[in-house]
Amino acid sequence: MGLIQRAVEEAGIPTISMGNAIDRMSLIKPPRALLVKFARGCMFGEPGNKERQRRIVMDGLEALQTMTEPGTIKELPYKWKRPDPS
């Protein structure tokens, strides 16, 4: 995904990744990334928690404007509140 993002960025379109494993995100090196401490496959939080999901989308949109250094990874402060869904 990082390769695709870099190509899209070169075309002038900003991108952002979301992930829950800092080691993988550091290897992939996306232009911008948000680190979330959620279960795999649930990058926006617990199912049904619409308010938190909306906040995370808004955080992502804000990060597109404020993260200017290539390779920046920002950790979001949210914590998973339900048992792991796997």
PDB file with one MODEL, atoms N, CA, C and O in Angstrom:
MODEL        1
ATOM      1  N   MET A   1       0.813  -1.192   0.000  1.00  0.00           N
ATOM      2  CA  MET A   1       0.000   0.000   0.000  1.00  0.00           C
ATOM      3  C   MET A   1       0.860   1.261   0.000  1.00  0.00           C
ATOM      4  O   MET A   1       0.493   2.260  -0.618  1.00  0.00           O
ATOM      5  N   GLY A   2       1.993   1.221   0.684  1.00  0.00           N
ATOM      6  CA  GLY A   2       2.862   2.391   0.727  1.00  0.00           C
ATOM      7  C   GLY A   2       3.332   2.830  -0.646  1.00  0.00           C
ATOM      8  O   GLY A   2       3.425   4.028  -0.914  1.00  0.00           O
ATOM      9  N   LEU A   3       3.636   1.863  -1.536  1.00  0.00           N
ATOM     10  CA  LEU A   3       4.061   2.207  -2.896  1.00  0.00           C
ATOM     11  C   LEU A   3       2.960   2.925  -3.656  1.00  0.00           C
ATOM     12  O   LEU A   3       3.212   3.907  -4.354  1.00  0.00           O
ATOM     13  N   ILE A   4       1.743   2.432  -3.517  1.00  0.00           N
ATOM     14  CA  ILE A   4       0.599   3.066  -4.186  1.00  0.00           C
ATOM     15  C   ILE A   4       0.400   4.472  -3.646  1.00  0.00           C
ATOM     16  O   ILE A   4       0.181   5.414  -4.406  1.00  0.00           O
ATOM     17  N   GLN A   5       0.476   4.605  -2.330  1.00  0.00           N
ATOM     18  CA  GLN A   5       0.294   5.927  -1.734  1.00  0.00           C
ATOM     19  C   GLN A   5       1.336   6.917  -2.231  1.00  0.00           C
ATOM     20  O   GLN A   5       1.011   8.061  -2.547  1.00  0.00           O
ATOM     21  N   ARG A   6       2.581   6.482  -2.302  1.00  0.00           N
ATOM     22  CA  ARG A   6       3.621   7.407  -2.771  1.00  0.00           C
ATOM     23  C   ARG A   6       3.359   7.845  -4.211  1.00  0.00           C
ATOM     24  O   ARG A   6       3.582   9.007  -4.550  1.00  0.00           O
ATOM     25  N   ALA A   7       2.888   6.932  -5.061  1.00  0.00           N
ATOM     26  CA  ALA A   7       2.573   7.293  -6.448  1.00  0.00           C
ATOM     27  C   ALA A   7       1.407   8.280  -6.498  1.00  0.00           C
ATOM     28  O   ALA A   7       1.437   9.239  -7.269  1.00  0.00           O
ATOM     29  N   VAL A   8       0.390   8.049  -5.684  1.00  0.00           N
ATOM     30  CA  VAL A   8      -0.759   8.956  -5.637  1.00  0.00           C
ATOM     31  C   VAL A   8      -0.317  10.325  -5.123  1.00  0.00           C
ATOM     32  O   VAL A   8      -0.751  11.352  -5.645  1.00  0.00           O
ATOM     33  N   GLU A   9       0.536  10.346  -4.113  1.00  0.00           N
ATOM     34  CA  GLU A   9       1.050  11.613  -3.572  1.00  0.00           C
ATOM     35  C   GLU A   9       1.840  12.381  -4.634  1.00  0.00           C
ATOM     36  O   GLU A   9       1.737  13.605  -4.725  1.00  0.00           O
ATOM     37  N   GLU A  10       2.629  11.660  -5.438  1.00  0.00           N
ATOM     38  CA  GLU A  10       3.386  12.316  -6.500  1.00  0.00           C
ATOM     39  C   GLU A  10       2.468  12.993  -7.506  1.00  0.00           C
ATOM     40  O   GLU A  10       2.870  13.957  -8.158  1.00  0.00           O
ATOM     41  N   ALA A  11       1.245  12.503  -7.640  1.00  0.00           N
ATOM     42  CA  ALA A  11       0.258  13.103  -8.528  1.00  0.00           C
ATOM     43  C   ALA A  11      -0.452  14.287  -7.862  1.00  0.00           C
ATOM     44  O   ALA A  11      -1.322  14.915  -8.465  1.00  0.00           O
ATOM     45  N   GLY A  12      -0.073  14.584  -6.615  1.00  0.00           N
ATOM     46  CA  GLY A  12      -0.643  15.744  -5.937  1.00  0.00           C
ATOM     47  C   GLY A  12      -1.854  15.453  -5.072  1.00  0.00           C
ATOM     48  O   GLY A  12      -2.526  16.385  -4.631  1.00  0.00           O
ATOM     49  N   ILE A  13      -2.150  14.184  -4.818  1.00  0.00           N
ATOM     50  CA  ILE A  13      -3.306  13.824  -4.005  1.00  0.00           C
ATOM     51  C   ILE A  13      -2.797  13.314  -2.657  1.00  0.00           C
ATOM     52  O   ILE A  13      -2.096  12.303  -2.619  1.00  0.00           O
ATOM     53  N   PRO A  14      -3.129  13.979  -1.555  1.00  0.00           N
ATOM     54  CA  PRO A  14      -2.650  13.521  -0.249  1.00  0.00           C
ATOM     55  C   PRO A  14      -3.329  12.211   0.175  1.00  0.00           C
ATOM     56  O   PRO A  14      -4.504  11.986  -0.112  1.00  0.00           O
ATOM     57  N   THR A  15      -2.570  11.361   0.859  1.00  0.00           N
ATOM     58  CA  THR A  15      -3.084  10.080   1.336  1.00  0.00           C
ATOM     59  C   THR A  15      -2.734   9.890   2.808  1.00  0.00           C
ATOM     60  O   THR A  15      -1.868  10.580   3.346  1.00  0.00           O
ATOM     61  N   ILE A  16      -3.415   8.952   3.448  1.00  0.00           N
ATOM     62  CA  ILE A  16      -3.093   8.590   4.832  1.00  0.00           C
ATOM     63  C   ILE A  16      -3.417   7.116   5.034  1.00  0.00           C
ATOM     64  O   ILE A  16      -4.408   6.609   4.508  1.00  0.00           O
ATOM     65  N   SER A  17      -2.575   6.439   5.798  1.00  0.00           N
ATOM     66  CA  SER A  17      -2.795   5.036   6.142  1.00  0.00           C
ATOM     67  C   SER A  17      -3.233   4.954   7.592  1.00  0.00           C
ATOM     68  O   SER A  17      -2.967   5.850   8.393  1.00  0.00           O
ATOM     69  N   MET A  18      -3.910   3.862   7.912  1.00  0.00           N
ATOM     70  CA  MET A  18      -4.237   3.574   9.305  1.00  0.00           C
ATOM     71  C   MET A  18      -3.787   2.155   9.579  1.00  0.00           C
ATOM     72  O   MET A  18      -3.972   1.264   8.750  1.00  0.00           O
ATOM     73  N   GLY A  19      -3.202   1.949  10.732  1.00  0.00           N
ATOM     74  CA  GLY A  19      -2.758   0.618  11.078  1.00  0.00           C
ATOM     75  C   GLY A  19      -2.653   0.448  12.584  1.00  0.00           C
ATOM     76  O   GLY A  19      -2.761   1.406  13.349  1.00  0.00           O
ATOM     77  N   ASN A  20      -2.440  -0.798  12.989  1.00  0.00           N
ATOM     78  CA  ASN A  20      -2.330  -1.063  14.414  1.00  0.00           C
ATOM     79  C   ASN A  20      -1.003  -1.726  14.781  1.00  0.00           C
ATOM     80  O   ASN A  20      -0.841  -2.197  15.906  1.00  0.00           O
ATOM     81  N   ALA A  21      -0.054  -1.769  13.848  1.00  0.00           N
ATOM     82  CA  ALA A  21       1.253  -2.365  14.102  1.00  0.00           C
ATOM     83  C   ALA A  21       2.342  -1.399  13.645  1.00  0.00           C
ATOM     84  O   ALA A  21       2.618  -1.284  12.450  1.00  0.00           O
ATOM     85  N   ILE A  22       2.951  -0.714  14.591  1.00  0.00           N
ATOM     86  CA  ILE A  22       3.959   0.301  14.264  1.00  0.00           C
ATOM     87  C   ILE A  22       5.133  -0.311  13.503  1.00  0.00           C
ATOM     88  O   ILE A  22       5.699   0.346  12.630  1.00  0.00           O
ATOM     89  N   ASP A  23       5.509  -1.544  13.809  1.00  0.00           N
ATOM     90  CA  ASP A  23       6.642  -2.152  13.116  1.00  0.00           C
ATOM     91  C   ASP A  23       6.357  -2.345  11.639  1.00  0.00           C
ATOM     92  O   ASP A  23       7.223  -2.091  10.803  1.00  0.00           O
ATOM     93  N   ARG A  24       5.146  -2.794  11.305  1.00  0.00           N
ATOM     94  CA  ARG A  24       4.782  -2.955   9.882  1.00  0.00           C
ATOM     95  C   ARG A  24       4.676  -1.610   9.183  1.00  0.00           C
ATOM     96  O   ARG A  24       5.125  -1.456   8.047  1.00  0.00           O
ATOM     97  N   MET A  25       4.082  -0.641   9.860  1.00  0.00           N
ATOM     98  CA  MET A  25       3.936   0.685   9.240  1.00  0.00           C
ATOM     99  C   MET A  25       5.303   1.320   9.001  1.00  0.00           C
ATOM    100  O   MET A  25       5.495   2.019   8.006  1.00  0.00           O
ATOM    101  N   SER A  26       6.248   1.085   9.899  1.00  0.00           N
ATOM    102  CA  SER A  26       7.596   1.630   9.721  1.00  0.00           C
ATOM    103  C   SER A  26       8.306   0.997   8.529  1.00  0.00           C
ATOM    104  O   SER A  26       9.107   1.656   7.866  1.00  0.00           O
ATOM    105  N   LEU A  27       8.022  -0.272   8.251  1.00  0.00           N
ATOM    106  CA  LEU A  27       8.617  -0.947   7.087  1.00  0.00           C
ATOM    107  C   LEU A  27       7.984  -0.497   5.780  1.00  0.00           C
ATOM    108  O   LEU A  27       8.682  -0.318   4.783  1.00  0.00           O
ATOM    109  N   ILE A  28       6.675  -0.314   5.776  1.00  0.00           N
ATOM    110  CA  ILE A  28       5.938   0.075   4.572  1.00  0.00           C
ATOM    111  C   ILE A  28       6.228   1.524   4.196  1.00  0.00           C
ATOM    112  O   ILE A  28       6.272   1.867   3.015  1.00  0.00           O
ATOM    113  N   LYS A  29       6.423   2.366   5.194  1.00  0.00           N
ATOM    114  CA  LYS A  29       6.756   3.784   5.019  1.00  0.00           C
ATOM    115  C   LYS A  29       5.737   4.554   4.180  1.00  0.00           C
ATOM    116  O   LYS A  29       6.093   5.124   3.149  1.00  0.00           O
ATOM    117  N   PRO A  30       4.480   4.574   4.609  1.00  0.00           N
ATOM    118  CA  PRO A  30       3.514   5.401   3.890  1.00  0.00           C
ATOM    119  C   PRO A  30       3.846   6.879   4.097  1.00  0.00           C
ATOM    120  O   PRO A  30       4.525   7.227   5.063  1.00  0.00           O
ATOM    121  N   PRO A  31       3.383   7.743   3.213  1.00  0.00           N
ATOM    122  CA  PRO A  31       3.650   9.174   3.378  1.00  0.00           C
ATOM    123  C   PRO A  31       3.155   9.716   4.719  1.00  0.00           C
ATOM    124  O   PRO A  31       3.831  10.532   5.347  1.00  0.00           O
ATOM    125  N   ARG A  32       1.998   9.272   5.150  1.00  0.00           N
ATOM    126  CA  ARG A  32       1.415   9.659   6.434  1.00  0.00           C
ATOM    127  C   ARG A  32       0.681   8.452   6.977  1.00  0.00           C
ATOM    128  O   ARG A  32       0.114   7.667   6.218  1.00  0.00           O
ATOM    129  N   ALA A  33       0.691   8.303   8.298  1.00  0.00           N
ATOM    130  CA  ALA A  33      -0.026   7.165   8.875  1.00  0.00           C
ATOM    131  C   ALA A  33      -0.555   7.505  10.260  1.00  0.00           C
ATOM    132  O   ALA A  33       0.050   8.275  11.007  1.00  0.00           O
ATOM    133  N   LEU A  34      -1.689   6.916  10.578  1.00  0.00           N
ATOM    134  CA  LEU A  34      -2.261   7.005  11.921  1.00  0.00           C
ATOM    135  C   LEU A  34      -2.172   5.626  12.552  1.00  0.00           C
ATOM    136  O   LEU A  34      -2.567   4.630  11.947  1.00  0.00           O
ATOM    137  N   LEU A  35      -1.651   5.572  13.769  1.00  0.00           N
ATOM    138  CA  LEU A  35      -1.561   4.335  14.532  1.00  0.00           C
ATOM    139  C   LEU A  35      -2.743   4.284  15.486  1.00  0.00           C
ATOM    140  O   LEU A  35      -2.961   5.206  16.272  1.00  0.00           O
ATOM    141  N   VAL A  36      -3.498   3.205  15.411  1.00  0.00           N
ATOM    142  CA  VAL A  36      -4.632   3.005  16.318  1.00  0.00           C
ATOM    143  C   VAL A  36      -4.410   1.720  17.104  1.00  0.00           C
ATOM    144  O   VAL A  36      -3.896   0.740  16.565  1.00  0.00           O
ATOM    145  N   LYS A  37      -4.791   1.722  18.358  1.00  0.00           N
ATOM    146  CA  LYS A  37      -4.618   0.538  19.206  1.00  0.00           C
ATOM    147  C   LYS A  37      -5.922  -0.232  19.278  1.00  0.00           C
ATOM    148  O   LYS A  37      -6.520  -0.395  20.341  1.00  0.00           O
ATOM    149  N   PHE A  38      -6.343  -0.702  18.104  1.00  0.00           N
ATOM    150  CA  PHE A  38      -7.581  -1.450  17.984  1.00  0.00           C
ATOM    151  C   PHE A  38      -7.280  -2.822  17.406  1.00  0.00           C
ATOM    152  O   PHE A  38      -6.191  -3.075  16.890  1.00  0.00           O
ATOM    153  N   ALA A  39      -8.259  -3.693  17.503  1.00  0.00           N
ATOM    154  CA  ALA A  39      -8.129  -5.037  16.946  1.00  0.00           C
ATOM    155  C   ALA A  39      -7.980  -4.963  15.425  1.00  0.00           C
ATOM    156  O   ALA A  39      -8.460  -4.029  14.783  1.00  0.00           O
ATOM    157  N   ARG A  40      -7.309  -5.961  14.871  1.00  0.00           N
ATOM    158  CA  ARG A  40      -7.121  -6.024  13.420  1.00  0.00           C
ATOM    159  C   ARG A  40      -8.480  -6.000  12.718  1.00  0.00           C
ATOM    160  O   ARG A  40      -9.414  -6.689  13.128  1.00  0.00           O
ATOM    161  N   GLY A  41      -8.575  -5.205  11.665  1.00  0.00           N
ATOM    162  CA  GLY A  41      -9.814  -5.116  10.903  1.00  0.00           C
ATOM    163  C   GLY A  41     -10.810  -4.115  11.453  1.00  0.00           C
ATOM    164  O   GLY A  41     -11.886  -3.936  10.882  1.00  0.00           O
ATOM    165  N   CYS A  42     -10.474  -3.468  12.538  1.00  0.00           N
ATOM    166  CA  CYS A  42     -11.393  -2.498  13.177  1.00  0.00           C
ATOM    167  C   CYS A  42     -10.685  -1.164  13.363  1.00  0.00           C
ATOM    168  O   CYS A  42     -10.616  -0.645  14.477  1.00  0.00           O
ATOM    169  N   MET A  43     -10.164  -0.613  12.288  1.00  0.00           N
ATOM    170  CA  MET A  43      -9.359   0.599  12.385  1.00  0.00           C
ATOM    171  C   MET A  43     -10.116   1.815  12.903  1.00  0.00           C
ATOM    172  O   MET A  43      -9.504   2.795  13.329  1.00  0.00           O
ATOM    173  N   PHE A  44     -11.437   1.756  12.868  1.00  0.00           N
ATOM    174  CA  PHE A  44     -12.224   2.895  13.326  1.00  0.00           C
ATOM    175  C   PHE A  44     -12.892   2.635  14.673  1.00  0.00           C
ATOM    176  O   PHE A  44     -13.754   3.407  15.093  1.00  0.00           O
ATOM    177  N   GLY A  45     -12.508   1.570  15.347  1.00  0.00           N
ATOM    178  CA  GLY A  45     -13.034   1.302  16.674  1.00  0.00           C
ATOM    179  C   GLY A  45     -14.104   0.240  16.696  1.00  0.00           C
ATOM    180  O   GLY A  45     -14.353  -0.453  15.710  1.00  0.00           O
ATOM    181  N   GLU A  46     -14.726   0.135  17.849  1.00  0.00           N
ATOM    182  CA  GLU A  46     -15.721  -0.895  18.085  1.00  0.00           C
ATOM    183  C   GLU A  46     -16.931  -0.723  17.173  1.00  0.00           C
ATOM    184  O   GLU A  46     -17.370   0.401  16.933  1.00  0.00           O
ATOM    185  N   PRO A  47     -17.474  -1.833  16.661  1.00  0.00           N
ATOM    186  CA  PRO A  47     -18.690  -1.750  15.849  1.00  0.00           C
ATOM    187  C   PRO A  47     -19.816  -1.064  16.627  1.00  0.00           C
ATOM    188  O   PRO A  47     -20.030  -1.344  17.807  1.00  0.00           O
ATOM    189  N   GLY A  48     -20.520  -0.174  15.958  1.00  0.00           N
ATOM    190  CA  GLY A  48     -21.653   0.514  16.561  1.00  0.00           C
ATOM    191  C   GLY A  48     -21.303   1.777  17.316  1.00  0.00           C
ATOM    192  O   GLY A  48     -22.203   2.518  17.712  1.00  0.00           O
ATOM    193  N   ASN A  49     -20.018   2.051  17.530  1.00  0.00           N
ATOM    194  CA  ASN A  49     -19.615   3.259  18.256  1.00  0.00           C
ATOM    195  C   ASN A  49     -19.448   4.398  17.244  1.00  0.00           C
ATOM    196  O   ASN A  49     -18.332   4.792  16.905  1.00  0.00           O
ATOM    197  N   LYS A  50     -20.572   4.908  16.780  1.00  0.00           N
ATOM    198  CA  LYS A  50     -20.578   5.897  15.698  1.00  0.00           C
ATOM    199  C   LYS A  50     -19.830   7.178  16.055  1.00  0.00           C
ATOM    200  O   LYS A  50     -19.138   7.744  15.209  1.00  0.00           O
ATOM    201  N   GLU A  51     -19.959   7.635  17.281  1.00  0.00           N
ATOM    202  CA  GLU A  51     -19.293   8.883  17.671  1.00  0.00           C
ATOM    203  C   GLU A  51     -17.772   8.729  17.607  1.00  0.00           C
ATOM    204  O   GLU A  51     -17.080   9.604  17.086  1.00  0.00           O
ATOM    205  N   ARG A  52     -17.259   7.629  18.130  1.00  0.00           N
ATOM    206  CA  ARG A  52     -15.807   7.427  18.070  1.00  0.00           C
ATOM    207  C   ARG A  52     -15.353   7.281  16.617  1.00  0.00           C
ATOM    208  O   ARG A  52     -14.329   7.845  16.232  1.00  0.00           O
ATOM    209  N   GLN A  53     -16.097   6.537  15.814  1.00  0.00           N
ATOM    210  CA  GLN A  53     -15.737   6.354  14.411  1.00  0.00           C
ATOM    211  C   GLN A  53     -15.701   7.696  13.686  1.00  0.00           C
ATOM    212  O   GLN A  53     -14.801   7.949  12.886  1.00  0.00           O
ATOM    213  N   ARG A  54     -16.671   8.545  13.965  1.00  0.00           N
ATOM    214  CA  ARG A  54     -16.689   9.874  13.367  1.00  0.00           C
ATOM    215  C   ARG A  54     -15.473  10.690  13.791  1.00  0.00           C
ATOM    216  O   ARG A  54     -14.876  11.385  12.969  1.00  0.00           O
ATOM    217  N   ARG A  55     -15.099  10.610  15.080  1.00  0.00           N
ATOM    218  CA  ARG A  55     -13.920  11.350  15.565  1.00  0.00           C
ATOM    219  C   ARG A  55     -12.651  10.865  14.869  1.00  0.00           C
ATOM    220  O   ARG A  55     -11.777  11.665  14.535  1.00  0.00           O
ATOM    221  N   ILE A  56     -12.553   9.562  14.652  1.00  0.00           N
ATOM    222  CA  ILE A  56     -11.362   9.022  14.000  1.00  0.00           C
ATOM    223  C   ILE A  56     -11.283   9.467  12.545  1.00  0.00           C
ATOM    224  O   ILE A  56     -10.200   9.786  12.053  1.00  0.00           O
ATOM    225  N   VAL A  57     -12.412   9.490  11.855  1.00  0.00           N
ATOM    226  CA  VAL A  57     -12.431  10.010  10.484  1.00  0.00           C
ATOM    227  C   VAL A  57     -11.999  11.480  10.485  1.00  0.00           C
ATOM    228  O   VAL A  57     -11.209  11.897   9.638  1.00  0.00           O
ATOM    229  N   MET A  58     -12.508  12.250  11.421  1.00  0.00           N
ATOM    230  CA  MET A  58     -12.140  13.673  11.507  1.00  0.00           C
ATOM    231  C   MET A  58     -10.653  13.828  11.841  1.00  0.00           C
ATOM    232  O   MET A  58      -9.989  14.715  11.304  1.00  0.00           O
ATOM    233  N   ASP A  59     -10.126  12.972  12.724  1.00  0.00           N
ATOM    234  CA  ASP A  59      -8.686  13.002  13.024  1.00  0.00           C
ATOM    235  C   ASP A  59      -7.869  12.724  11.760  1.00  0.00           C
ATOM    236  O   ASP A  59      -6.841  13.360  11.527  1.00  0.00           O
ATOM    237  N   GLY A  60      -8.330  11.776  10.951  1.00  0.00           N
ATOM    238  CA  GLY A  60      -7.642  11.465   9.708  1.00  0.00           C
ATOM    239  C   GLY A  60      -7.644  12.635   8.737  1.00  0.00           C
ATOM    240  O   GLY A  60      -6.629  12.923   8.104  1.00  0.00           O
ATOM    241  N   LEU A  61      -8.768  13.302   8.621  1.00  0.00           N
ATOM    242  CA  LEU A  61      -8.849  14.460   7.729  1.00  0.00           C
ATOM    243  C   LEU A  61      -7.963  15.602   8.225  1.00  0.00           C
ATOM    244  O   LEU A  61      -7.324  16.290   7.429  1.00  0.00           O
ATOM    245  N   GLU A  62      -7.928  15.796   9.538  1.00  0.00           N
ATOM    246  CA  GLU A  62      -7.058  16.830  10.106  1.00  0.00           C
ATOM    247  C   GLU A  62      -5.591  16.479   9.863  1.00  0.00           C
ATOM    248  O   GLU A  62      -4.783  17.346   9.531  1.00  0.00           O
ATOM    249  N   ALA A  63      -5.258  15.206  10.031  1.00  0.00           N
ATOM    250  CA  ALA A  63      -3.871  14.772   9.829  1.00  0.00           C
ATOM    251  C   ALA A  63      -3.412  15.014   8.391  1.00  0.00           C
ATOM    252  O   ALA A  63      -2.241  15.317   8.161  1.00  0.00           O
ATOM    253  N   LEU A  64      -4.311  14.886   7.431  1.00  0.00           N
ATOM    254  CA  LEU A  64      -3.953  15.171   6.039  1.00  0.00           C
ATOM    255  C   LEU A  64      -3.470  16.613   5.876  1.00  0.00           C
ATOM    256  O   LEU A  64      -2.631  16.899   5.023  1.00  0.00           O
ATOM    257  N   GLN A  65      -3.995  17.500   6.681  1.00  0.00           N
ATOM    258  CA  GLN A  65      -3.627  18.915   6.592  1.00  0.00           C
ATOM    259  C   GLN A  65      -2.398  19.257   7.430  1.00  0.00           C
ATOM    260  O   GLN A  65      -1.642  20.162   7.076  1.00  0.00           O
ATOM    261  N   THR A  66      -2.191  18.544   8.539  1.00  0.00           N
ATOM    262  CA  THR A  66      -1.147  18.950   9.480  1.00  0.00           C
ATOM    263  C   THR A  66       0.128  18.122   9.405  1.00  0.00           C
ATOM    264  O   THR A  66       1.183  18.601   9.819  1.00  0.00           O
ATOM    265  N   MET A  67       0.068  16.913   8.898  1.00  0.00           N
ATOM    266  CA  MET A  67       1.260  16.063   8.812  1.00  0.00           C
ATOM    267  C   MET A  67       1.982  16.374   7.501  1.00  0.00           C
ATOM    268  O   MET A  67       1.533  15.980   6.425  1.00  0.00           O
ATOM    269  N   THR A  68       3.087  17.073   7.604  1.00  0.00           N
ATOM    270  CA  THR A  68       3.791  17.496   6.393  1.00  0.00           C
ATOM    271  C   THR A  68       5.097  16.752   6.171  1.00  0.00           C
ATOM    272  O   THR A  68       5.582  16.710   5.040  1.00  0.00           O
ATOM    273  N   GLU A  69       5.681  16.168   7.198  1.00  0.00           N
ATOM    274  CA  GLU A  69       6.942  15.450   7.088  1.00  0.00           C
ATOM    275  C   GLU A  69       6.695  14.038   6.551  1.00  0.00           C
ATOM    276  O   GLU A  69       5.959  13.274   7.177  1.00  0.00           O
ATOM    277  N   PRO A  70       7.288  13.670   5.410  1.00  0.00           N
ATOM    278  CA  PRO A  70       7.086  12.327   4.864  1.00  0.00           C
ATOM    279  C   PRO A  70       7.472  11.237   5.875  1.00  0.00           C
ATOM    280  O   PRO A  70       8.482  11.348   6.570  1.00  0.00           O
ATOM    281  N   GLY A  71       6.660  10.200   5.942  1.00  0.00           N
ATOM    282  CA  GLY A  71       6.936   9.091   6.845  1.00  0.00           C
ATOM    283  C   GLY A  71       6.446   9.282   8.269  1.00  0.00           C
ATOM    284  O   GLY A  71       6.722   8.453   9.136  1.00  0.00           O
ATOM    285  N   THR A  72       5.725  10.359   8.520  1.00  0.00           N
ATOM    286  CA  THR A  72       5.236  10.631   9.871  1.00  0.00           C
ATOM    287  C   THR A  72       4.152   9.631  10.265  1.00  0.00           C
ATOM    288  O   THR A  72       3.247   9.333   9.486  1.00  0.00           O
ATOM    289  N   ILE A  73       4.264   9.123  11.482  1.00  0.00           N
ATOM    290  CA  ILE A  73       3.255   8.238  12.054  1.00  0.00           C
ATOM    291  C   ILE A  73       2.752   8.890  13.335  1.00  0.00           C
ATOM    292  O   ILE A  73       3.528   9.170  14.249  1.00  0.00           O
ATOM    293  N   LYS A  74       1.454   9.127  13.391  1.00  0.00           N
ATOM    294  CA  LYS A  74       0.847   9.751  14.572  1.00  0.00           C
ATOM    295  C   LYS A  74      -0.021   8.720  15.282  1.00  0.00           C
ATOM    296  O   LYS A  74      -0.855   8.065  14.658  1.00  0.00           O
ATOM    297  N   GLU A  75       0.180   8.584  16.576  1.00  0.00           N
ATOM    298  CA  GLU A  75      -0.625   7.653  17.358  1.00  0.00           C
ATOM    299  C   GLU A  75      -1.881   8.357  17.871  1.00  0.00           C
ATOM    300  O   GLU A  75      -1.806   9.412  18.501  1.00  0.00           O
ATOM    301  N   LEU A  76      -3.027   7.757  17.590  1.00  0.00           N
ATOM    302  CA  LEU A  76      -4.274   8.308  18.109  1.00  0.00           C
ATOM    303  C   LEU A  76      -4.469   7.830  19.549  1.00  0.00           C
ATOM    304  O   LEU A  76      -4.031   6.732  19.894  1.00  0.00           O
ATOM    305  N   PRO A  77      -5.116   8.630  20.390  1.00  0.00           N
ATOM    306  CA  PRO A  77      -5.193   8.325  21.830  1.00  0.00           C
ATOM    307  C   PRO A  77      -6.253   7.303  22.225  1.00  0.00           C
ATOM    308  O   PRO A  77      -6.353   6.957  23.402  1.00  0.00           O
ATOM    309  N   TYR A  78      -7.034   6.819  21.291  1.00  0.00           N
ATOM    310  CA  TYR A  78      -8.170   5.961  21.627  1.00  0.00           C
ATOM    311  C   TYR A  78      -7.736   4.547  22.002  1.00  0.00           C
ATOM    312  O   TYR A  78      -6.759   4.025  21.464  1.00  0.00           O
ATOM    313  N   LYS A  79      -8.464   3.937  22.923  1.00  0.00           N
ATOM    314  CA  LYS A  79      -8.200   2.565  23.362  1.00  0.00           C
ATOM    315  C   LYS A  79      -9.410   1.688  23.059  1.00  0.00           C
ATOM    316  O   LYS A  79     -10.553   2.137  23.151  1.00  0.00           O
ATOM    317  N   TRP A  80      -9.148   0.436  22.697  1.00  0.00           N
ATOM    318  CA  TRP A  80     -10.194  -0.545  22.441  1.00  0.00           C
ATOM    319  C   TRP A  80     -10.911  -0.840  23.747  1.00  0.00           C
ATOM    320  O   TRP A  80     -10.257  -1.079  24.763  1.00  0.00           O
ATOM    321  N   LYS A  81     -12.247  -0.828  23.748  1.00  0.00           N
ATOM    322  CA  LYS A  81     -13.009  -1.004  24.985  1.00  0.00           C
ATOM    323  C   LYS A  81     -13.787  -2.300  25.064  1.00  0.00           C
ATOM    324  O   LYS A  81     -14.426  -2.571  26.080  1.00  0.00           O
ATOM    325  N   ARG A  82     -13.749  -3.100  24.027  1.00  0.00           N
ATOM    326  CA  ARG A  82     -14.475  -4.379  24.016  1.00  0.00           C
ATOM    327  C   ARG A  82     -13.483  -5.527  23.924  1.00  0.00           C
ATOM    328  O   ARG A  82     -12.320  -5.313  23.579  1.00  0.00           O
ATOM    329  N   PRO A  83     -13.926  -6.743  24.228  1.00  0.00           N
ATOM    330  CA  PRO A  83     -13.043  -7.896  24.000  1.00  0.00           C
ATOM    331  C   PRO A  83     -12.650  -7.977  22.519  1.00  0.00           C
ATOM    332  O   PRO A  83     -13.423  -7.582  21.646  1.00  0.00           O
ATOM    333  N   ASP A  84     -11.465  -8.483  22.245  1.00  0.00           N
ATOM    334  CA  ASP A  84     -10.968  -8.637  20.880  1.00  0.00           C
ATOM    335  C   ASP A  84     -11.958  -9.454  20.065  1.00  0.00           C
ATOM    336  O   ASP A  84     -12.368 -10.527  20.507  1.00  0.00           O
ATOM    337  N   PRO A  85     -12.365  -8.967  18.856  1.00  0.00           N
ATOM    338  CA  PRO A  85     -13.391  -9.635  18.054  1.00  0.00           C
ATOM    339  C   PRO A  85     -12.932 -10.919  17.366  1.00  0.00           C
ATOM    340  O   PRO A  85     -13.762 -11.617  16.783  1.00  0.00           O
ATOM    341  N   SER A  86     -11.637 -11.258  17.414  1.00  0.00           N
ATOM    342  CA  SER A  86     -11.166 -12.442  16.682  1.00  0.00           C
ATOM    343  C   SER A  86     -11.490 -13.744  17.349  1.00  0.00           C
ATOM    344  O   SER A  86     -11.147 -14.806  16.830  1.00  0.00           O
TER     345      SER A  86
ENDMDL
END
